[in-house]
Amino acid sequence: MIPAWNSIGVLPPVSPDASGHSSERSPYVVSIREVINFFGFTKKRRSILRGVLNYRKALYQARITKGFQWIDGSFTENVETLQNRDPSDLDVVTFFHLPQGINQREFFQKHSHLFKRDQLKEKYQVDNYTCLLGEPMESRHVQQVIVLVQYVVASARQIVERIFAGWLVQRRR
């Protein structure tokens, strides 16, 4: 289950009624149906979700059937209230196993269109990062993981800054 946004408009790192060591924490394990039901409350959000579903369909057509995805970014926040705007895309990290019988080089050559972030954003409204599971990584993929970790750290920093700013406002009252 996806918990409600907290008072600063973001998903809480731990489900509100759960203990600090609970498994009910981010990243929350949910179905795509739950994502659609929770986040699809405006026309723009539904458009982005259609793009995500089409991207997932393209992955499936490329025989990527084992893995999972993390979602993040302004789409997962209440930006309509916080910033008086719609989200522009959905940040996705796709962790996947290669299909049977194909190596990394062949797969990425054949399906390079699924990994070109600028094209994915335009076609599917997805800002995608990928992480190959169960295989030795090529140096370019290691670099992608480094970029991903930097992005996650920056996102966490922004959330902490918002929490601290909200705490200061409440304390001054």
Secondary structure by P-SEA (a helix, b strand, c coil): cccccccccccccccccccccccccccccccaaaaaaaccccaaaaaaaaaaaaaaaaaaaaccccccccccccccccccccccccccbbbbbbbbbccccccaaaaaaaccccccaaaaaaacccbbbbbbccccccaaaaaaaaaaaaaaaaaaaaaaaaaaaaaaaaaac
